[in-house]
Amino acid sequence: MGSIALGSKCDFTIEDMLVKEEDIDRASRSLKAISHPLRLKILCVLGDKEVSVQDIVDNVGTSQSNISQHLAILRDKGILASRKDANRVYYRVGDYRTLRLISMMQEVFCSAPH
């Protein structure tokens, strides 16, 4: 099989990809979970911070019940972690790989064109 060159940082063979089938499955599930515009917006609000549900609602601009449904999906897929403090629930991105992906997407899609 052939190899794929992605610039000077990452060269890998198709065989390397096939060996890591579980990584591919995880990546596919994660991308599917974050592909919804509202979930992606939630992740952008979170970034590398821990944020309360109310602050997420305030920043995203939809109902708390809608936000809660999307947070549950992201949590169930292993993308978010949560903790409860008294009557507030706080969320954070639980996987550093997702943080890296969000950062790259912000750089590619949210920066001014050159």
ABEGO torsion letter per residue (X at the ends): XBBBBBEAABBBBAAAAAAAAAAAAAAAAAAAAAABAAAAAAAAAAEABBBBAAAAAAAAGBBAAAAAAAAAAAAAAGABBBBBBEABBBBBBABAAAAAAAAAAAAAAABBBX
